[in-house]
Amino acid sequence: MANQTHLDKITSLSATEWNTWRKENPQITPDLRNADLSGLNLSHYNLKGSMLIRVNFSQATLIETNLSKADLSNANFARSFSRDANLSLANLQDANFYGAYFTGCDFSRACLLSANFQEANCSDSFFITANLTYANLSRGIFRGASFMEANLENADLRETALNQVDLTLAKAYNTNFSKATLTDATIENWQINNQTKFDLVVCNHLFIGYQQKISSDNQFFPNTAKFLEFAVV
């Protein structure tokens, strides 16, 4: 359960007041486990390193919120709204981002094992070296996102918008990209295997190296084999 004093503060103090309290009490780790913070405006709050297990952030506003190094396992961000939030190095295992809007956010080096991003919009966000094993990104929008060196093993990216994403050195063993849009994605040295699926992918341009672009007369690939004939050079 949440520390009642910490819960009272987060629900009553402004971002400036909360951040001042944290600065004056660096030895205190905010403990808000299982708290219901749904619908709150937590923009600009410093929640770095906080205990936020199973917290309900659904429909909350989290613009430029600092959640780095926080324990957010099983947290619920369904239909929440954020821009430029810092979630780097956070534990987000089994977190739920269904239908959330998290553009320009930093998930670098975060644990996103089995996280749910179905129908979420995370355009221009950073997932550099993040662990997205078994994550569900299906029907999401990740245009311009960076998955450089990310672990996408066994992840579900079916029907996902991946235009202009950076998949350089990403590990995508057993990953399902079926019906995804990969136009202008960078796939330099990505790691795939014979269980990686690309059925019905939409793509007519790829970057396979620094400024090395390949193009296809076809925009639609009926199966994995046809896509790999184009993408594997």
Disulfide bonds with the S-S distance in Angstrom:
none
